């Protein structure tokens, strides 16, 4: 009886400490500053998430995105986001976006619970998404998919300028990654700077033995083939496979209740994860690590500008080395590189 009481007491204390860690033991919050040039724009956007009466905010295809939010289990999170001040609920996402996006001054924001990314996008990208939205919904409904989960598209007028915003689920939400890779399959310019938070293709080749999976996953390859065929059909390219490398030994340190579900993801069938969350979790061959992966940045169409880039950069670096190649060539190279990196030891 005494032993049972001691065990129960230990469990109560452990649960109390864990809950305290979850609620109060987080890193310091760095929300968007009121002095930020786009603070007012972000404030308007957030107001539009929870109210349909904000005239300066227009949501594209509201009924379709409402259905996507429900299917993704994120409807309540967007409403809570809309009822908060920008400095309390969103923060700039470090390392987000490409160099081109940085030059344009576009903004990446992460919600406080880590579940939602708010990305300032070009109107052309929003138009492209709207044009394929019906087929996108059908694609997600027909089977497992690693495509990003889009949950909203908005137009915001702040009195001076018009900006467009895209809301999506965070692929690596709550995943305590030790290293993150952004993989395209190209080589030119695909080595990260020394201070970069996300590594690229050439860096992944250097660390290929850490990324090798335990066994060949035909499911993963089939899902990638199906998703990339959808993107090729709509002449989309320049997408990436976001891979988060996680050390299994530290997955519950510091311990938080939500971290426990990461272990459930590893035990869960990959089909369920790909269908519900747009991410898969697989164990590595070294038995010490696991990888979480999903597709990102899928809205770049094959345009005249990309054709010129293909001709200009291809003549300098080689047409098979650059990212801007026709969608069919991009898909073929992407699949070949991914399969070699994750399942073969002789990637060069």
Residue pairs with C-beta under 8 A, 6 or more apart in sequence:
18 255
18 256
18 257
19 257
21 254
21 255
21 256
22 256
22 257
22 258
25 254
25 256
29 91
29 112
30 91
30 92
31 86
31 87
31 88
31 89
31 90
31 91
31 112
32 38
32 39
32 42
32 86
32 87
32 90
32 91
32 92
32 109
33 39
33 87
34 87
36 42
38 107
38 120
38 163
39 86
40 158
41 156
41 158
41 161
41 163
42 86
42 90
42 107
42 109
42 118
43 85
43 86
44 54
44 56
44 57
44 156
44 158
45 57
45 118
45 154
45 156
45 165
46 81
46 82
46 84
46 85
46 86
46 89
46 90
47 54
47 57
47 82
48 54
48 56
48 57
48 58
48 59
48 82
48 154
48 156
49 78
49 79
49 81
49 82
49 152
49 167
50 78
50 79
50 81
50 82
50 83
51 82
52 59
52 62
56 156
56 157
56 158
56 159
57 154
57 155
57 156
57 157
58 154
58 155
58 156
59 65
59 152
59 153
59 154
60 126
60 130
60 153
60 154
60 155
61 130
61 133
61 153
64 133
64 134
64 137
65 150
65 151
65 152
65 153
66 75
67 137
68 137
68 149
68 150
68 151
69 75
69 78
69 151
69 152
71 140
72 149
72 151
72 169
73 276
74 115
74 116
74 149
74 151
74 169
77 111
77 113
77 115
77 116
78 116
78 151
78 152
78 167
80 89
81 89
81 90
81 111
81 116
84 112
88 112
89 111
89 112
90 109
90 110
90 111
90 112
90 118
91 109
91 110
91 112
92 107
92 108
92 109
92 110
93 108
93 109
93 110
93 117
94 197
95 196
95 197
95 198
96 108
96 110
96 117
96 119
97 106
97 108
97 119
98 297
101 108
106 119
106 120
106 121
107 118
107 119
107 120
108 117
108 118
108 119
108 120
109 117
109 118
109 119
110 116
110 117
110 118
110 170
111 117
111 118
111 170
114 170
114 173
114 174
115 169
115 170
115 173
116 151
116 167
116 168
116 169
116 170
117 167
117 168
117 169
117 170
118 165
118 166
118 167
119 165
119 166
119 167
119 168
120 163
120 164
120 165
121 153
121 164
121 165
121 166
121 299
122 164
123 164
124 301
125 164
125 166
125 299
125 300
126 153
126 155
126 164
126 166
128 234
128 236
128 299
128 301
129 136
129 150
129 153
129 166
129 299
130 153
132 234
135 230
135 234
136 147
136 150
139 145
139 147
139 227
139 230
140 147
140 149
143 223
143 226
143 275
144 219
144 223
144 270
144 271
144 274
144 275
145 223
145 226
145 227
145 274
145 275
145 278
146 223
146 224
146 227
146 241
146 274
146 278
146 279
146 280
146 293
146 294
146 295
147 227
147 230
147 278
147 295
147 298
148 168
148 169
148 171
148 278
148 294
148 295
148 296
148 298
149 168
149 169
149 277
149 278
150 166
150 167
150 168
151 167
151 168
151 169
152 165
152 166
152 167
153 164
153 165
153 166
153 167
154 164
154 165
154 166
154 167
155 162
155 163
155 164
155 165
156 162
156 163
156 164
156 165
169 277
169 278
171 242
171 244
171 278
171 279
171 292
171 293
171 294
171 296
172 180
172 242
172 244
172 279
172 292
172 294
174 258
174 259
174 261
174 262
175 244
175 246
175 262
175 292
176 246
176 250
176 251
176 259
176 262
177 244
177 245
177 246
177 292
178 245
178 246
178 247
178 250
178 289
179 199
179 207
179 210
179 244
179 245
180 197
180 198
180 199
180 242
180 243
180 244
180 245
181 198
181 199
181 200
181 201
181 203
181 204
181 211
181 241
181 242
181 243
181 244
181 245
182 198
182 199
182 200
182 240
182 241
182 242
182 296
183 200
183 201
183 204
183 240
183 241
183 242
183 243
183 337
183 338
183 341
184 190
184 200
184 201
184 238
184 239
184 240
184 241
184 323
184 334
185 201
185 330
185 333
185 334
185 335
185 336
185 337
185 338
186 201
186 321
186 322
186 323
186 325
186 333
187 201
187 202
187 317
187 321
188 313
188 317
188 318
188 321
188 322
188 323
189 323
190 200
190 201
190 202
190 323
191 200
191 201
191 202
191 203
192 198
192 199
192 200
192 203
199 207
201 337
204 211
204 243
204 341
205 341
205 347
205 348
208 341
208 345
208 347
209 286
209 345
210 245
210 284
210 286
210 289
211 243
211 245
211 284
211 291
211 341
211 342
212 284
212 285
212 286
212 342
212 343
212 345
213 282
213 283
213 284
213 285
213 291
213 342
213 343
214 282
214 283
214 284
214 285
214 287
216 343
217 270
217 282
219 270
219 271
219 274
220 270
220 280
220 282
220 342
221 335
221 339
223 274
223 280
224 241
224 335
224 338
225 335
227 295
228 239
228 331
228 334
228 335
229 331
231 237
231 239
231 298
231 327
231 331
232 327
232 328
232 330
232 331
234 301
235 301
235 302
235 327
236 298
236 299
236 300
236 301
236 302
236 327
237 300
237 301
237 302
237 306
237 323
237 324
237 325
237 326
237 327
237 330
238 297
238 300
238 306
238 323
238 324
238 330
239 295
239 296
239 297
239 298
239 300
239 334
240 295
240 296
240 297
241 293
241 294
241 295
241 296
241 334
241 338
242 293
242 294
242 295
242 296
243 291
243 292
243 293
244 291
244 292
244 293
245 284
245 289
245 290
245 291
246 262
246 289
246 290
246 291
246 292
247 288
247 289
248 283
248 288
248 289
248 290
249 288
251 259
251 262
251 263
252 259
252 260
252 263
262 281
265 273
265 277
265 279
265 281
265 292
266 281
266 283
266 290
268 281
270 280
270 281
270 282
273 279
273 280
273 281
274 280
278 294
278 295
279 292
279 293
279 294
280 292
280 293
280 294
281 290
281 291
281 292
282 290
282 291
282 293
283 289
283 290
284 290
284 291
300 306
302 326
302 327
306 324
309 322
309 324
310 319
310 322
310 324
310 325
310 326
313 322
313 324
314 321
314 322
314 324
314 325
319 325
320 333
323 330
325 333
337 347
340 346
340 347
341 347
